[in-house]
Amino acid sequence: MPISVLVTKILKAKVFSNDETILPSLIEYNTYFINEDFTVPVVSIAANDLITLLNGSYDTYPWGQLSISTPTR
């Protein structure tokens, strides 16, 4: 089913099968900048357990995505 993205968002998706013998997919993260202009590089970070990692828990290994977008001007 298509997802409509009309404003800047980070989407996190996982696919599940109706067949219980099929495992769920990995989590996919994507950042979408909609009608945004910026003059410096922008870093987008999306992950699970990211706050725990940033608070200093070195035994946490978050799954996620880091994207860097270049200036539009």
Secondary structure, DSSP 8 states (H G I E B T S, - for coil): ------S-EEEEE----SSTTS-----EEEEE--S---SS-EEEEEETTHHHHHTT-TT----EEEEEE----
